[in-house]
Amino acid sequence: MGKEYEKQSLALLFHENTKKINTFEEFDINTQYKIYPNACSINLSDYYNREELVEDELFNVILNRASTRRWADKGIELNDLAKLLRLSCGKRLLKEDEKYACRTYASAGARYPIEVYLVILKSKKMNIGIYHYNVFENSLELIKKGDFSKKVYEFYDGQPFKSQPPCIIFFSMMFERTMSKYGERGYRFMLIDAGHIGQNLYLVSERLGIGIVELGAGINNDEIIDEIIGINSNYENVFLGFALGYKERNIK
Ligand SMILES: Cc1cc2nc3c(=O)[nH]c(=O)nc-3n(C[C@H](O)[C@H](O)[C@H](O)COP(=O)(O)O)c2cc1C
């Protein structure tokens, strides 16, 4: 504590006070779109053929992205996990003159404040436990061996899962990386960075036949997950999760 960006930080106060979820009202579906009924509009569907989109592999993946809450009772193979992490949050192919280890996603100021952890809950080949994705070496570091399923499923008790996911991905934010440069506004940037990685996870999963759902919150304070992983909550906080596993055929 005591760093310049931390002094009287409203962002960090906000962060502290939103570690547990509160819901206030039912969602009104009519608030999902904005329409200017009197505007002169261009119909974009006239400017491409549907087949053009469906036949292109990338476009098709984007069109089919969806959240999955039912998974096959099978761990994710390492070759799929490797592609998922490398493509969603690994280093991008470097150009010779590139100074930073830039990633496959955009990050405000190239600060990359998000760290990625994996909790393997079911697997035949991998050690069950908690791993950290080491971006620099493109490796999975086993930081805690053991079965964390009870604690993790308990944290997500109440989530509308139709079966238990074999793997959870957690994002933590390391405040200093971004807030030391951008102050309070940096807090926004960290959340936006996370959204970029999240969309990559969704799209690469879709391409690999993995079903994924983003998880905004568990039933408890997020710090429970910091404790399970073993990170220092003063510097780094878990704030977002994703449940994933192979899709069960024809089930979304
Ligand atoms: C920030 C964020 C938090 C979310 N949290 C949850 C969650 O806790 N549980 C859940 O089942 N889905 C969660 N979702 C997934 C949304 O419910 C889902 O994206 C939305 O219903 C639209 O469905 P689709 O992803 O299939 O298009 C979350 C999505 C986002 C972006």
The ligand as an ORCA input file, in Angstrom:
! r2SCAN-3c Opt
* xyz 0 1
  C     -19.374    -10.387    -17.533
  C     -20.224    -11.615    -17.756
  C     -20.638    -12.348    -16.659
  C     -21.413    -13.498    -16.833
  N     -21.757    -14.235    -15.743
  C     -22.471    -15.381    -15.904
  C     -22.755    -16.206    -14.793
  O     -22.371    -15.919    -13.656
  N     -23.458    -17.353    -15.014
  C     -23.887    -17.722    -16.264
  O     -24.515    -18.777    -16.395
  N     -23.607    -16.949    -17.356
  C     -22.904    -15.817    -17.199
  N     -22.566    -15.046    -18.290
  C     -22.982    -15.489    -19.634
  C     -24.224    -14.727    -20.061
  O     -25.330    -15.164    -19.311
  C     -24.439    -15.000    -21.552
  O     -23.359    -14.479    -22.279
  C     -25.729    -14.342    -22.034
  O     -26.835    -14.981    -21.466
  C     -25.864    -14.401    -23.551
  O     -25.834    -15.748    -23.970
  P     -24.719    -16.294    -24.973
  O     -23.376    -16.100    -24.348
  O     -25.045    -17.748    -25.161
  O     -24.848    -15.511    -26.222
  C     -21.797    -13.910    -18.143
  C     -21.373    -13.157    -19.243
  C     -20.578    -12.038    -19.054
  C     -20.086    -11.273    -20.252
*
